[in-house]
Amino acid sequence: MTACITGWSHSPFGKLEDEDVESLIGRVAADALADAEIAPEEVDAIYLGWYNGGFSKQDFGASLVMNAIPGLRYAPATRLENACATGSAAVHQGLNFIEARQGRTVLVIGVEKMTATPGPEIGGILLQAAYLKEEGETEGGFAGVFGQICNGYFQKYGDQSDVLAAIAAKNHKNGCANPYAQMRRDLGYDFCRTVSDKNPVVAGPLKRTDCSLVSDGAAALVLRDVDAALAGRKAVAFRSRAQVNDFLPMSKRDMTGLDGCARAWRKALEDASLSITDLDFVETHDCFTIAELMQVEAMGLARPGEGAKAVLNGLTRKDGRLPVNASGGLKAKGHPIGATGVSMHVLTAMQVRGEAGDMQVDGAEIGGLFNMGGAAVANYCSILEAIR
């Protein structure tokens, strides 16, 4: 335990027409510093998680935050990208900086502006997170990639459309309590289960309600070493964290299971001297409902092919034994690529501090989160606990 989260900020997610990348960065950074009760001059390093990939013509953004907060001038600032795990890459790099004793205070920001880009272009930008030599012509873009994964899982374990609808309905119901969520509407199981004009098939067995949302948004947090954190108002410690990367081509892996995800969870839990059932809740990367189903298995809640039992028995509901995505997940909250991992850390910190408002899980003291880039290529897991 070498670093803690001591302050945070979170913008609404959705179509933010009056915001651009620079304004979003400045907004959440200022609010996070104020929440941590520190001056900009105390920041020893800045890490920006921003995927971009063509969403914005401005592509060199590490120092953009200094335009809004001149007191950050001269602090070393670095932008990171690791597909949909870009935000967690920035968080983990901030932890590396503190653990290496390069400084005591780090500002981490995650951001993305997606909705100003035409729809057909969005699909091509996101598909860059696949292995283009083999997967670049996938129909349906990245949804098509997960449509293929879903088809393979169904072929091996049977049609799981009922459980995918249950996951979507659960997350949309949870999202109603999240003030930052892009979609705060309880769609219900029947709507999520049924193909309709408003819920068409997108790719393979995946319907619109099985897919996360194209979003704008940002989140930020402040990391400090433990001694500095304990001198402040609040401190959420990393019990552990893990990163596991797997092959990029799906052809080199068995895609009916998420091995990189499973290994990341095993390492994080082992390093924290915990089992999955010791956690009070989990925030996980439900870019598609099939991803959450397979992650339920990978984290150890069910054996391969049996995740449906855990979901349909209510284990992962907000009032279940291990609530999964009490925030509504990416499914309801939205998925601005670079912001997602930072958002997950912020929401987990809020839960363990008892500051999650209507999202609050009763008795939440230890929380885990999983954020992945690509089709379980970059896998990040963090376990958080409030110590102040």
GUDRENDREN-510601 format. One record per residue: x, y, z of N, C-alpha, C in turn; residue in one letter. Coordinates in pm, whole numbers, plus 50000, padded with zeros to 5 digits. Example, Ala and Ser with C-alpha at 12.3 -4.5 7.8 and 13.67 -1.06 7.14 Angstrom:
<rovos>
513194943150780512304955050780513204967050780A
512854977550708513674989450714512905000350787S
</rovos>
This chain:
<rovos>
500854988250000500005000050000500895012450000M
501055018649881501985029749870501315042849828T
500075042249783499405054349735497905053449758A
497295065249766495855066249790495235076549696C
493965074949671493175085149604492675094649712I
492935107549693492565117349796491545127749747T
491215127449621490225136649567489835132449428G
488655136749384488185132449252487125141849198W
486845139949070485815147549002485305139348884S
484065141748845483425133848739482435142748666H
482585144048536481605151448457480415142648426S
479295148448384478255140048324478805133348199P
478285121548168478615114748043477415116147948F
477695117547820476615118547722477045126947605G
476085133247539476375142247428476515156247484K
477735160647503478025173447568478405183547459L
477415189647399477635197947281478465210347310E
478405215347432479105227747467480515225247520D
480985212847518482295209447571483185203947461E
484505206747472485485199747390486485193147483D
487465186347427488435179047509489115188347610V
489525200047562490245209247650489375214147766E
488135217747738487265222747844486935211747945S
486745199647896486465188447987487645185648079L
488855185748022490055183548102490175194148210I
490055206748172490205217548269489175217048379G
487955213648343486855213048441487085202548548R
487365190248506487485179548606488795180748683V
489845185648619491125187048690490995197148803A
490395208548776490235218748880489385213548995A
488325206448962487435201249067488105190349150D
488925182149086489625171649160490655177549256A
491395187649211492365194249299491665200849417L
490515207149391489755213449499489245202949597A
488785191549545488285180849631489395175149719D
490625174449663491775169449739492375180049830A
491895192249817492355203549899493865205849884E
494315205849758495725208749731495825219549623I
496915226649622497185236849521497815230449398A
497605236249281498215230749159499735229249171P
500385238449242501845238149255502335225949333E
501445219049404501835207049479501885194449392E
501375195349270501325183649181502705180949123V
503175168649140504505164849093504495158848952D
503355153948908503255148248773501795147648732A
501575147848601500235147148543500215135848442I
499175127448451498975116848352497585118248292Y
497555119248160496305120948087495985108248010L
494835102548036494335091347957493405096447849G
493815095247723493025100447611493285091647490W
492295084147450492435074947337492545082547204Y
491615091447178491495099447056491385090646933N
492485086846871492425078146754491805084646632G
491545097846639490935104846528489655112146565G
489195110746689488005118046732488265133246732F
489495137146760489855151346766491085153846680S
491085164946607492265168446528493435172246619K
493135178246732494175181146832494585168046896Q
495815163946872496215150546918497335150847022D
497925162447047498995163547145498395171147264F
498005163647368497185169947470497705169447612G
498915164447634499375162547771499365175547852A
499655186647786499765199447858498505208047848S
497445203047788496235211247773495695216047907L
495855207948011495315211648141495945224448195V
497155227348151497845239448200497195252348149M
496475251448037495765263247988494695267648087N
494045257748149492985260648245493535263348384A
494665256948416495245258048550496725261548536I
497055274348522498455278248498499415273748608P
498915271548729499775267048837500375253348815G
499865245948716500435232848683501605233848585L
501885245848537502975247548441504295242248497R
505025235448415506345229548443506265215648509Y
505075211348554504965197448602505095188048482A
505835177048495505915167548384504535161648355P
504145161948229502815157248189502965147348075A
502255136248084502365125447986500975120347950T
500755118347822499495112347776499705097347755R
498705089547794498755075047776497575070447693L
497775059247622496705053047544496865038047553E
495795031047588495785016447587494375011747557N
493865016547442492505013447396491495017047505A
490515008647529489455012047623489925011647769C
491135007147792491735007347926492665019247943A
492565029147857493425040947861493385047847997T
492195049448055492075056148183492805048948294G
492655035748299493345028048402494855027948379S
495275028448252496715029548224497275042148286A
496525053148278496975065748339497025064648491A
496005058548549495985056748696497175048348740V
497395037148675498485028148716499845034648695H
499985042848591501255049648572501495059948682Q
500425066348728500555075348842501005068148967G
500485056048986500915047849100502395044149086L
502805040648964504225037448941505125049248979N
504705061348943505475073348972505675075049123F
504605073149199504705074649345505505063249406I
505275051049359506015039649413507515040749385E
507865047149275509285049249242509875061049319A
509065067549400509475078949481509985090549396R
509355092149280509665103549195508935116149244Q
507925114249325507145125149380506065119749470G
505295128749529504295124749628502865126849582R
502675135049477501325138949437501205138449284T
500155131649237499925129949094498475133549060V
498305140648951496975143448897496745134448777L
495635126848780495285117748670493965122348610V
493935123348478492745127848407492435117848296I
491155114848277490715106748163489655114448087G
489725114247954488795122347876488545116247739V
487385118947682487105115847543485945124447495E
486035128847370484955135947303484645128047177K
483515120647176483215111447068482045115746981M
481065122547040479785124246971479825134246856T
480875142346846480965151846735481435145146606A
481845132546616482345125046500481195117746432T
481095118146300480025110846231480045095946263P
478855090046269478715076046309479615066246236G
479645066546102480505056846031481985058146068P
482425070446095483825072446134484105066846273E
483125067646362483295062446498483635047646493I
482905040146411483165025846401484585022846358G
485085030246260486465028146213487495031746317G
487255042546392488185046546497488265035946606I
487115030746646487105020746753487705007546707L
487535004346580488074991646529489594991646530L
490225003246545491675003746557492174996546683Q
491264993746777491624986346897491594971246873A
491354967046749491424952946712492704950446633A
492944938146594494114934646514493734936146367Y
494094947246306493554950846176493964941246064L
495124934946077495544925545972494544914245955K
493884910246063492944899146056491504903546082E
491304914146158489964917846204489494931246148E
490304937346062490024950746014488804951945924G
488364940845867487174941245780485944935845851E
485984935045982484854929546057483614938246036T
482544932045990481304939345969480724943646104E
480344956346111479794961446237480824967446328G
482084968746280483124974946362483404967146488G
483634974246600484004967246723482824959546781F
481604964246754480444956246793480464942846720A
480934943046595481054930546520482074921146580G
483164926646636484164918446704483504911046821V
482764918446903482114911947017480914903546974F
480334906646858479324897846804479904884146771G
481124883946717481804871346690482114863946820Q
482594871346921482874865147051481604859147109I
480504866547097479224861747148478774849147075C
478914849046944478544837146867479344824946912N
480654826946933481494815846977481094810547114G
480754819747205480324815747339479014808147331Y
478064812947251476764806247235476944792247175F
477854791047078478074777947016478614767847116Q
479424772547209480024763447307479094760647424K
478364770847470477604769547595476094771047578Y
475634773347456474214774847433473794789447430G
472604791747379472064805347363471904811847501D
472524823547516472484830647644471744843947632Q
470834844947537470134857547515469344862147637S
468794852747713468044856547832468924863447935D
470104858047956470984864048057471564877248009V
471844878547880472314891447829471264902347851L
470004898947829468934908647854468824911948002A
469044901948087469004904348232470124913748275A
471304912048216472434920948247472114935248202I
471604936548080471264949948029470214956548117A
469164949048153468094954648236468614958648374A
469464950148432470054953348564470844966248558K
471684967648459472544979348451471774992048419N
470754990948336469935002748311469135006748436H
468664997148512467975000548637468945007248733K
470165001948747471155007948835471535021948789N
471595023748658472005036648603471045047948638G
469805044748671468845055148709469305062748834C
470135056448916470605062649040471925070049022A
472475069748901473785075848877473615089748814N
473925100348888473725113848834474615117148714P
475675109248692476585111648580476205103648455Y
475235094648466474965084948360474325091448238A
474715086448122474165091247996472705087247980Q
472375075048019471005070148005470465066248142M
469595074448198468985071748329467545067548307R
467405055348254466075050448221466025035348244R
465065030848320464875016748348464125010548230D
464845003648143464234998448020463444985748044L
463754978348150463044965948179463574954148097G
463354942248152463864930148088463224927647952Y
461904929147942461214925747818461714934147701D
461924947047724462434955547616463824950947574F
464684948047672466054943947642466114930347574C
465124921947600465134908347545464584907747403R
463784917547364463024916747240463644925547130T
463804919747013464224927546897463064936246851V
463334949046828462294958346786462924969646706S
462084978546657462604990146585463504998446675D
463174999246803463975006946898465114998746958K
465104985846935466154977146988466564967046881N
467134971946773467474962946662468724954646689P
468894944146611470124936446614471244945046557V
472394945046627473544953046586474614944446522V
474944933246587475984924346535475834910746601A
475794900046521475624886746578474364886346664G
474444880746785473264880446872473054893546950P
473944903246933473894915447014472894925546959L
472004929947047471054940447013471584953847063K
470864964447032471324977647075471464978347227R
470564971947299470644972347445471794964047500T
472484956647415473664949047458474954957047441D
474854969147386476044976847349476154989647431C
477364992947475477565005347549477415017347455S
477335029047516476965041147443478175049347399L
478045055847285479045065647239478875078247324V
479955082947385479815093247488480935103447485S
480625115147540481625125047577481705125147730D
482875128047784482975129247929484405128847978G
484555131848105485875131948168485745128848316A
486835124148373486935121948518488395124448557A
488595128048682489955130748729490075126448874A
491295123348915491555120049055492965124349092L
493175125649221494475129249276495005117249354V
496255113449325496955102949398498015109249486L
498135104349610499195109049698499785097049772R
501045098349815501605087549895500835086550026D
500965075250093500095072350208500245082750319V
501475086750349501675096550456500985109750425D
501135114450302500485126950263498975125350262A
498505113750218497065111350211496435111450351A
497095105050446496535104150582496525117550653L
497275127050602497255140450660496085148650607A
495395143350507494285150450446492935145750495G
491895149750422490515147350463490045133250433R
490535127450323490095113850287491215106650214K
491205093450228492255085250167491665071750130A
491665068750002491215055649953492435048349899V
492805037749967494055030649937493855019849832A
494925017449756494975006049665495464994049745F
494554984749776494984972349840495904964749745R
495584965749616496424959449513495964964649378S
496774961749279496374964549140497224955749051R
496674952348934497364943248843497084947248699A
498054944848614497884946448470498384933848403Q
497564928548313497934916648235497594919448089V
498554917848001498284919447858498344905947787N
497464904247690497374891747614497664894647467D
497674884147385497844885847242496784895247187F
497144903147088496174911847021495284903946925L
495814895146840494934887746748494034877946825P
492754878146795491854868346857492164854246810M
492754853046693493064839846639494084832346723S
494814839246808495834832846891495294829347030K
493984831447052493414829147185492104821347174R
491694815147284490364809047295489424820047344D
488594825247254487774836647288486444832847352M
486304820247394485114816747473485374819147622T
486554824047654486884828147791487854839647784G
487904847647891488774859447895489934856647988L
490974850147934492084845648017492854857248078D
493074868048001493784879548056493044885748173G
491734886548161490894891548270491024882748393C
490934869748374491034860348487492384861548557A
493454862648479494784863848538494954877048614R
494394887848561494474900648630493744899948765A
492554894048764491814892548889492564883748990W
493114872648942493834863649034495014870749097R
495764878249019496934885149072496524895949172K
495514903749136495084914449226494554908949357A
493754898549350493204892649472494294886149557L
495224879249492496324873049565497184883549634E
497494894349564498334904849622497624911949738D
496294912149735495534918449842495174908649954A
495574895849937495224885250033493714884250053S
492994884349939491534883849942491044873249843L
489794869349859489094861549757488014870349698S
487444866149587486424874349522485234876749615I
484924867149701483774868749790484064878149907T
485314882349923485634892350026485284906449981D
485084908249851484734921349800483264924449829L
482954937249843481574941449868480854945449741D
481574948049635480984951549505482084951549401F
481674951749275482614952249162482064961749057V
482944969949000482644977348877483414970548766E
482714966148661483404958748556483064964148418T
483864960448321483894966648188482854960248096H
481614964648108480534959048027480354966947898D
481404967547817481284974147687480174967647606C
479994954747626478884947147571478424937447680F
477164933747679476654925047785477364911547788T
477784906547672478524893947671479854895547746I
480424907547743481674909847817481434908547966A
480344914548018480064913048162479824898548199E
479074891248117478824877148146480134869448155L
481034871548062482304864248062483214869048174M
483124881648212483924886848323483434881348457Q
482144878948470481624872548591482304858948611V
482504851848504483204839048512484694841048539E
485294850648469486744852848482487124857348622A
486274865148688486614869748823486424858848929M
485824847748890485704836448981484354834649046G
483324841749000481994840149056481284827849002L
481744822648889481124810848829482154803748744A
481924791048721482804783548633482544787248488R
483494784348400483294787548258481984781848205P
481224790248138479954786048082478784786448178G
479044789848306477984789748406477724803548467E
478204813948400477974827448452476504830948458G
475714825048367474284827848364473634824848499A
474074814348566473474810748695473664821948796K
474864827548801475144838148897474284850448869A
474124853548741473344865448704471864863148729V
471324852048680469884849548689469444846448832L
470364841848916470044839549058470124852249141N
470484863349078470494876149148471764879449223G
472804871249209474034873449283474644887049252L
474514891749126475184903949084474284916349088T
473034914649132472154926249147472664935249259R
472154947549263472604956949365472354951749505K
471304943849523471004938049654471484923649665D
472314919349570472824905649570474084904249653G
474634892149653475814889349736477034897049688R
477174899249558478274907349505477724916449394L
477264928249429476724937349328477764940449220P
477354939549097478214942548983477614954348906V
478394964848892477984976948819476774983848882N
476924987049010475884994849077475755008749016A
476765013048942476745026048874475935025848746S
475545014048700474935012448569475925007648465G
477215007648503478245002748412478365011348287G
479185006948196479345013948070478035013847992L
477225003648017475965001647946475025013547962K
474875018448085473985029748111474745042848131A
475905041848195476685053848226477245060248100K
477615052048002478295056847883479755052547885G
480405053847770481775048647756482655058047675H
482955070047730483955078647665485325072447688P
485915066947585486995057247596488075060847699I
488715072447684489805075947774489385078747916G
488115082247935487615085648069487185073548149A
486865062548082486195051348149486975045848268T
488255043048251489025037148361489145046348480G
489325059348455489385068948566488035069748634V
486965070048554485605069948609485385058048701S
485815046348661485615034348743486335035548877M
487545041348876488275043349001487565053649089H
487045064349028486335074549104485085068749168V
484285061449091483035055949143483285045449251L
484365037749235484715027849338485155034949465T
485945045649451486365053449568485165059449639A
484205064449564482995070049623482255059449705M
482165047449651481465036649722482125033149855Q
483435031249854484095026849977484165038050080V
483965050350036483895061650128482465064350174R
481515056950120480115059150155479565072050099G
480125076649985479735089349925479075087649789E
478485075949764477945073049630476485076849615A
475905083349714474525087949702473545076649678G
472665078449580471665068249550472275055549491D
473525056349445474205044349393474765035649505M
474785040849628475525034449737475115019949761Q
476105011249769475914997249808476034996649960V
475064990850025475064990150171476304982950221D
476994989050318478134982550382479364981250296G
479464989050189480604987650098481874992950164A
482854984150182484144987850240485314984750148E
485214973750074486274969649982485644967449845I
486164974249744485614972849610486674969349508G
486264962049407487174958449298486654964049167G
487574966749076487164971448944488024964948838L
487414962948721488134957148608487844965348483F
488914969448415488844977648296489694971048188N
489144969248069489924962247966490004970447839M
491114968747767491314974947638491284964647529G
490544967547421490364957747316489534946047365G
489644934947298488904922947337489704915347442A
489754921147564490504915347677491984914047644A
492544924347578493964924647546494734931447659V
494344943747693494934950847807493954949647924A
494374943448031493474940148142494004946348271N
493214955148330493604962248453492604959248563Y
493124956148679492284953348796492834961248914C
491954967648989492334974849111491384970949224S
491924970149345491114967549464491334979049561I
490264985749599490324997949678489644996349813L
490185003549911489625003450046489885017050110E
488885022850172489055035550239489815033550371A
490865041750393491595041250520491445054350594I
490745063650535490425076350602489195082550537R
</rovos>
